[in-house]
Every structure is written in C-alpha cells, then in structure tokens.
C-alpha cells in the first residue's frame, strides 16, 4: 500500500504534526505516526491550551504539583516541559538517523516577549538548557525585536523555529539573521552542523484576510476580481521558496555550507483550510519540494493520507505567483498592511491563548486545592 507521507519525504519535504497532547504521547499514537513517516512536532500556546483544557491526562500532575505548592506558572512549565521532552525523546531516532537534520519538536517563548529582544534571548536560552534535548527548537516570532534574538541564539548553537512569518520582506531579514548567527557561531570555532532552524510561514491566514479585502473591493464596485480569491497564500509561499533558493543555493551561503552549515528550511504552517469552499489540501499539494517542511494539524494529515497528490510543485508556476501579486496590487490590495495586521493578530492570539492556558491551570489547581 502506498504511503503518501513517505512519498512526500522522497520529494524532500518533511511532514510534521502541528499538535501535541499527553494522550498522543502516552497512547503510542505519536510513535505510530513516526513509524509512518512523520518526522517532527510543533506546538504553540493555542495547542497546549486546548490540550490541557479538554483533557484529563494532566489532572494528576496538576494535583501533585499543586500539593507541592507550585505556582500556576511553575505548573504550566512542568506540564509543557514534560510533553516537549517526551516528544523529543520519541523523535530522537529520527534526529539520529538524519544526522541532526530532522526529528525536531518546537516550544514557544512566552508570547508577551514578542517585542523584547533581551527577554526573548534569556527565555530561549533557559528553555533550551532546561529541556536539554538536541532536537528541541525554540520558537521565536518574526518581529523586529525577534531578528537580533534569532542571530544571537543561532550564534550560541540554539535551534530556532522562526514563527509567525507573513511578509516576504521580513522573510529576507529572517534569512539574514540566520546567516549572521551562523557566522558568529563559526567565528567562535564551534561546529555549524549541530544547529538547525526553520522559517515558518503561516499560510492560510494570508488568504483569509486577503480574500476579505478582495471581497470589500468587489462590494465597492470593482469588477472581475473573483479570480483573485484564494491566490495570495500559495503565491506568497512560492515566491518565498524562490528567494530561499537564491540565498541558500547561491553565494550568500556558499562559505557557510562548505563549513558544514545547514540550510534554514522554509516551513509551511497554518496549512488547514479555513474556507470550506477550498480543497482541504489547498496548502499542501502546491507547496511540496526539497528542503521544506509542512506541519499539519491532524485533520489535514488525514486528508493527505486519503487524497493528496505527491509531486514536486513548490518551484512550479512561480511566474504565475508573481502575476497574482501584480493583480492584487493593481486591484488596490495593500499587502504590506495585510501582513502587518496578520503579525499583530498572530502575536495577540498566542498571548491570549497563553493567558487562557494559565487561567485553565489555575482553575484546575484551585479545584484540586478545594477538594483536598
């Protein structure tokens, strides 16, 4: 029987799971997915919040930690570190088999630090040191404050998942921050092949907001804009990959590559389809290619098992991607304003989820204390 995940791997794309829970880890389901070809896990405050709020698997640990007098934040970290550590251990064979090229699990710095360079660096160092697994990536948002943090952390050998990338201009700066970090690591006489990074584009959200703007233009009397619906996200990702190839396949990376450095792989995140009118593999089928990652929520993973088309597509029809952007601009769509809004909303959404996660833990902690 054909294994679509292995087909994607053969084309150079790693399939990661955009989900984590205690039940996934303890039931053997993650190990089964790894056997099937899934080679990484991503998490974020929203995912952790849902896992803690909806499941009972964490209640026993919350009870014992509360009884030990731990604060709500200390309990959160204990839960998160336990999950991330177990996922990293289960993925360690993938990490070893690929020589450190894959098999990663990601954990996010506190979203409230998104605009705090020093705070982000300090938090990322602490997370990386505390979890103490070579296949853990620390998620740092693609903000102005995040860029120097990325360079500093890579320069210290900390694996970084650069998250919440929307704008192509920011992606250029993210790649430069990675290269700056590698140069710093190299100048310090440290090996370059022990550090890894991915650059995470939140794909579907681009279409969600761009489609809204296109609809507004149509309602204002513009004509013939319907073909622009659902075009921006895939076009943006294809152009991003084109820029990736120019940097990591060209002169900017040549010396570092010769010294053993790894490319910073583009990662397609937010790849579930938000608009039910669109195919459920809309953000999978057109974005397959070498040195890429697609991190999929369980529902989209099920979809690719059932009917995804495995073919190299990421560097096909790039001219059409540029044409789509030209048409959007000609229609008066301000893409810079869209990506700025998406970044602001993304940071807020993660911060809100983080606060909700802490509130949920506090509620469970109080309940445990009351029943003691």
Phi and psi in degrees as a GROMACS rama.xvg file:
@    title "Ramachandran Plot"
@    xaxis  label "Phi"
@    yaxis  label "Psi"
@TYPE xy
-66.5505  134.459  UNK-2
-105.556  104.094  UNK-3
-62.7049  -32.3509  UNK-4
-64.6739  -41.9402  UNK-5
-66.0128  -32.5842  UNK-6
-63.7251  -41.2686  UNK-7
-62.7067  -43.3619  UNK-8
-60.9624  -41.1401  UNK-9
-62.0352  -26.3554  UNK-10
-87.9579  0.366525  UNK-11
98.3358  3.30841  UNK-12
-103.81  127.81  UNK-13
-85.0144  136.309  UNK-14
-103.59  117.842  UNK-15
-110.357  160.463  UNK-16
-100.384  125.07  UNK-17
-93.423  66.0359  UNK-18
-173.307  146.614  UNK-19
-152.244  143.938  UNK-20
-159.364  160.422  UNK-21
-63.4512  -38.5062  UNK-22
-63.8921  -41.1944  UNK-23
-59.1285  -40.9562  UNK-24
-76.0276  -38.6575  UNK-25
-89.0476  -19.2136  UNK-26
-84.6814  -10.9873  UNK-27
90.7928  -1.12377  UNK-28
-66.3832  -39.1806  UNK-29
-66.1168  -42.0355  UNK-30
-60.1404  -37.7842  UNK-31
-65.06  -40.3265  UNK-32
-65.1828  -39.2627  UNK-33
-63.4421  -41.7708  UNK-34
-61.2035  -31.1993  UNK-35
-77.5029  -19.3214  UNK-36
128.965  -8.76621  UNK-37
-63.2984  132.519  UNK-38
-125.778  16.913  UNK-39
-172.506  167.109  UNK-40
-138.293  136.972  UNK-41
-118.272  149.004  UNK-42
-137.304  162.934  UNK-43
-153.405  172.928  UNK-44
-58.032  -33.4049  UNK-45
-66.284  -43.737  UNK-46
-64.3656  -46.5192  UNK-47
-63.256  -39.7438  UNK-48
-61.3561  -44.8299  UNK-49
-65.2031  -39.4513  UNK-50
-64.5436  -44.0085  UNK-51
-70.712  -40.4451  UNK-52
-70.9587  -35.933  UNK-53
-96.5246  -15.4237  UNK-54
-108.875  164.511  UNK-55
-106.795  -0.522705  UNK-56
-63.7451  -23.0855  UNK-57
-92.4629  -9.02483  UNK-58
-61.9898  -40.8592  UNK-59
-63.4868  -42.7309  UNK-60
-67.7318  -39.798  UNK-61
-61.0795  -41.1132  UNK-62
-62.1468  -47.1901  UNK-63
-68.9939  -36.9987  UNK-64
-69.9908  -38.8711  UNK-65
-63.9413  -41.1181  UNK-66
-64.258  -27.1123  UNK-67
-84.087  1.36199  UNK-68
84.0159  16.4316  UNK-69
-72.8608  144.925  UNK-70
-74.185  167.627  UNK-71
-57.8613  -44.1841  UNK-72
-66.8106  -39.1991  UNK-73
-64.8003  -36.7303  UNK-74
-65.9189  -44.6704  UNK-75
-53.7956  -50.2814  UNK-76
-63.4511  -37.7481  UNK-77
-63.0518  -42.735  UNK-78
-64.6278  -49.4273  UNK-79
-64.7872  -44.958  UNK-80
-63.7261  -36.7424  UNK-81
-63.1807  -47.458  UNK-82
-63.4819  -47.0443  UNK-83
-64.4216  -40.4139  UNK-84
-64.6797  -43.6419  UNK-85
-66.2854  -39.7993  UNK-86
-64.0505  -42.2768  UNK-87
-62.1565  -40.8157  UNK-88
-65.8534  -39.7463  UNK-89
-69.4282  -28.2499  UNK-90
-89.3415  -6.77044  UNK-91
-57.1722  -38.6681  UNK-92
-59.443  -33.6124  UNK-93
-67.3568  -44.462  UNK-94
-58.3206  -45.8276  UNK-95
-67.4086  -42.8017  UNK-96
-65.8919  -28.6632  UNK-97
-97.8829  11.3005  UNK-98
62.7556  32.7412  UNK-99
84.5597  12.5406  UNK-100
-89.1248  -18.6051  UNK-101
-152.772  -175.353  UNK-102
88.0872  34.8471  UNK-103
-100.364  154.976  UNK-104
-127.877  140.457  UNK-105
-111.82  144.847  UNK-106
-133.726  143.249  UNK-107
-92.1934  141.877  UNK-108
-68.8927  161.021  UNK-109
-52.0609  121.306  UNK-110
-58.7625  -21.973  UNK-111
-67.7813  -12.2962  UNK-112
-94.638  10.8804  UNK-113
-57.4994  -28.5175  UNK-114
-113.337  23.5938  UNK-115
-126.299  100.535  UNK-116
-62.2066  -53.5787  UNK-117
-64.0337  -39.469  UNK-118
-63.8396  -40.2242  UNK-119
-64.1084  -46.175  UNK-120
-61.0368  -46.5568  UNK-121
-62.0301  -44.3563  UNK-122
-66.0273  -42.6601  UNK-123
-64.5793  -42.5515  UNK-124
-58.0946  -45.8613  UNK-125
-63.7337  -44.5145  UNK-126
-61.7661  -45.9464  UNK-127
-64.5036  -40.3603  UNK-128
-71.0164  -39.7677  UNK-129
-71.975  -44.9061  UNK-130
-71.4782  -34.6162  UNK-131
55.807  46.4391  UNK-132
-125.301  134.832  UNK-133
-68.5541  -17.3385  UNK-134
-104.286  30.1622  UNK-135
-102.492  136.302  UNK-136
-112.187  139.679  UNK-137
-99.2466  126.293  UNK-138
-86.0184  123.706  UNK-139
-122.803  128.279  UNK-140
-71.9445  150.091  UNK-141
-82.9208  71.5427  UNK-142
-112.725  170.764  UNK-143
-59.4172  -38.904  UNK-144
-72.5368  -26.7513  UNK-145
-72.1518  -29.6102  UNK-146
-59.509  -53.3451  UNK-147
-64.7148  -28.3839  UNK-148
-65.4195  -40.6636  UNK-149
-60.4567  -48.2183  UNK-150
-61.3685  -42.6443  UNK-151
-63.7141  -46.1792  UNK-152
-67.4121  -44.8519  UNK-153
-60.2499  -39.574  UNK-154
-64.2024  -17.3294  UNK-155
-102.39  2.07196  UNK-156
85.4044  18.7233  UNK-157
-90.5009  126.43  UNK-158
-67.6978  135.345  UNK-159
-129.051  129.989  UNK-160
-102.088  106.253  UNK-161
-80.5153  116.412  UNK-162
-109.442  168.071  UNK-163
58.2116  45.8652  UNK-164
-90.6255  127.83  UNK-165
-125.783  -43.1183  UNK-166
-89.162  137.047  UNK-167
-64.524  -34.5013  UNK-168
-64.2505  -38.4237  UNK-169
-67.9863  -36.8133  UNK-170
-59.5418  -40.1392  UNK-171
-57.4337  -41.3385  UNK-172
-72.8534  -32.1212  UNK-173
-65.1551  -45.2011  UNK-174
-60.7658  -41.0191  UNK-175
-65.1435  -39.2788  UNK-176
-62.1222  -39.3807  UNK-177
-63.4131  -46.1149  UNK-178
-62.869  -40.724  UNK-179
-60.2932  -42.1003  UNK-180
-64.2953  -41.6915  UNK-181
-62.4382  -41.0606  UNK-182
-63.2686  -39.9496  UNK-183
-64.4849  -41.3693  UNK-184
-63.5617  -42.4241  UNK-185
-65.747  -41.7237  UNK-186
-64.1138  -27.5692  UNK-187
-80.9614  2.15015  UNK-188
75.6886  18.4198  UNK-189
-97.6007  151.643  UNK-190
-65.6096  140.582  UNK-191
-88.1413  -20.4896  UNK-192
-81.5837  1.80685  UNK-193
-96.6511  -0.0977603  UNK-194
-118.651  142.662  UNK-195
-137.84  156.513  UNK-196
-152.844  150.914  UNK-197
-128.827  153.863  UNK-198
-115.487  110.813  UNK-199
-97.1787  113.919  UNK-200
-91.706  130.794  UNK-201
-93.3756  94.1847  UNK-202
-74.3533  -59.0905  UNK-203
-62.2641  -29.1134  UNK-204
-62.5674  -28.6339  UNK-205
-63.549  -44.7169  UNK-206
-65.3252  -39.893  UNK-207
-56.6266  -48.3639  UNK-208
-78.7631  -37.7448  UNK-209
-64.3865  -42.1986  UNK-210
-59.4185  -37.6552  UNK-211
-62.2013  -42.6306  UNK-212
-67.2981  -39.0818  UNK-213
-63.1878  -43.2075  UNK-214
-60.5972  -39.2153  UNK-215
-63.2153  -38.5453  UNK-216
-67.0549  -38.8513  UNK-217
-64.4178  -44.458  UNK-218
-65.7128  -22.8825  UNK-219
-84.0755  -1.36592  UNK-220
112.014  -2.68575  UNK-221
-68.5638  147.302  UNK-222
-116.273  157.816  UNK-223
61.9835  30.6707  UNK-224
-98.1196  -6.15523  UNK-225
-54.9463  -36.0167  UNK-226
-63.2507  -12.7646  UNK-227
-84.1648  -12.2865  UNK-228
-61.5411  134.272  UNK-229
71.1756  19.7633  UNK-230
-102.68  -28.2959  UNK-231
-68.0863  -42.1652  UNK-232
-66.3215  -52.1372  UNK-233
-64.7679  -39.4159  UNK-234
-60.0256  -44.2456  UNK-235
-61.5701  -43.8322  UNK-236
-64.6409  -40.3822  UNK-237
-65.1602  -40.4824  UNK-238
-67.4038  -38.7397  UNK-239
-59.9721  -43.3336  UNK-240
-65.279  -36.6851  UNK-241
-60.5496  -41.1067  UNK-242
-70.814  -35.9938  UNK-243
-57.3838  -47.0432  UNK-244
-61.9919  -38.4204  UNK-245
-64.2226  -38.5044  UNK-246
-79.3296  -53.1995  UNK-247
-86.6349  -11.9277  UNK-248
-102.473  3.09656  UNK-249
-123.474  -159.208  UNK-250
-62.1325  -38.8137  UNK-251
-56.0425  -26.351  UNK-252
-110.521  -6.76717  UNK-253
-57.5261  -48.4282  UNK-254
-66.3484  -39.7089  UNK-255
-68.357  -39.1441  UNK-256
-59.1679  -43.9555  UNK-257
-62.6863  -26.8993  UNK-258
-87.4776  1.63582  UNK-259
105.485  4.317  UNK-260
-69.5849  150.856  UNK-261
-94.4629  151.3  UNK-262
-69.1462  155.96  UNK-263
-91.2349  105.563  UNK-264
-71.2237  135.083  UNK-265
-67.2285  137.289  UNK-266
-122.229  128.911  UNK-267
-94.4429  112.87  UNK-268
-112.105  171.62  UNK-269
52.228  53.5218  UNK-270
-103.284  8.15008  UNK-271
-77.0701  151.592  UNK-272
-86.8138  118.684  UNK-273
-82.0752  -31.3239  UNK-274
-93.2471  115.719  UNK-275
-63.3669  -13.556  UNK-276
-76.2579  -14.5949  UNK-277
-96.3118  151.778  UNK-278
-60.4564  149.3  UNK-279
-75.5724  -7.4945  UNK-280
-114.379  25.8613  UNK-281
-58.0954  -35.7083  UNK-282
-104.363  22.8513  UNK-283
-119.727  -60.1544  UNK-284
-54.468  -40.7216  UNK-285
-84.9807  0.390705  UNK-286
-122.96  33.5178  UNK-287
-99.6532  131.239  UNK-288
177.507  175.249  UNK-289
-61.272  143.386  UNK-290
58.0535  37.7816  UNK-291
-122.516  162.454  UNK-292
-130.041  140.253  UNK-293
-123.316  117.482  UNK-294
-99.1648  119.453  UNK-295
-113.93  133.936  UNK-296
-67.5612  158.991  UNK-297
-52.4585  -39.2555  UNK-298
-64.6272  -35.9291  UNK-299
-77.581  -33.0066  UNK-300
-60.8538  -41.9686  UNK-301
-60.9895  -38.478  UNK-302
-65.1856  -41.4489  UNK-303
-71.4091  -30.0482  UNK-304
-61.3938  -36.8484  UNK-305
-83.8816  -41.7294  UNK-306
-154.911  19.6348  UNK-307
-71.3843  154.409  UNK-308
-105.919  113.442  UNK-309
-87.3766  107.383  UNK-310
-158.497  150.677  UNK-311
-70.809  114.601  UNK-312
-129.038  -17.2734  UNK-313
-61.3797  -33.8125  UNK-314
-105.482  23.4055  UNK-315
-99.4476  143.197  UNK-316
59.8914  36.2146  UNK-317
-65.6764  -32.0003  UNK-318
-62.6674  -35.9765  UNK-319
-68.7445  -32.5104  UNK-320
-64.0425  -44.6835  UNK-321
-63.5503  -39.5145  UNK-322
-63.4723  -37.7922  UNK-323
-62.2588  -40.6575  UNK-324
-67.295  -38.8079  UNK-325
-61.0338  -40.1099  UNK-326
-68.5666  -38.304  UNK-327
-64.3307  -43.4895  UNK-328
-64.0059  -42.3021  UNK-329
-63.2807  -26.7663  UNK-330
-83.7898  1.6906  UNK-331
86.0734  16.7763  UNK-332
-83.0917  119.719  UNK-333
-89.0731  96.3495  UNK-334
-72.1127  -30.3584  UNK-335
-62.9244  -41.564  UNK-336
-64.878  -36.6976  UNK-337
-64.2651  -48.2669  UNK-338
-69.3922  -34.126  UNK-339
-62.9531  -42.9664  UNK-340
-65.2929  -41.0632  UNK-341
-63.7474  -39.4563  UNK-342
-64.6874  -45.7289  UNK-343
-60.4463  -45.3289  UNK-344
-66.5354  -37.2963  UNK-345
-65.0504  -43.6363  UNK-346
-62.4256  -44.1424  UNK-347
-64.07  -41.2938  UNK-348
-62.0502  -42.6954  UNK-349
-68.4536  -39.1834  UNK-350
-64.3914  -41.9356  UNK-351
-63.3537  -42.8328  UNK-352
-63.848  -37.3923  UNK-353
-64.3054  -43.5774  UNK-354
-65.3653  -38.6006  UNK-355
-66.0303  -38.3295  UNK-356
-60.5266  -46.7977  UNK-357
-63.5766  -38.5594  UNK-358
-64.8245  -40.28  UNK-359
-63.8994  -41.8291  UNK-360
-65.6854  -41.3538  UNK-361
-62.0924  -40.0507  UNK-362
-63.7732  -42.5486  UNK-363
-68.6792  -37.2604  UNK-364
-63.3196  -44.3948  UNK-365
-64.3454  -38.3388  UNK-366
-64.4439  -42.0915  UNK-367
-63.6926  -43.3693  UNK-368
-63.0552  -37.8319  UNK-369
-69.742  -29.1675  UNK-370
-91.4886  -1.99387  UNK-371
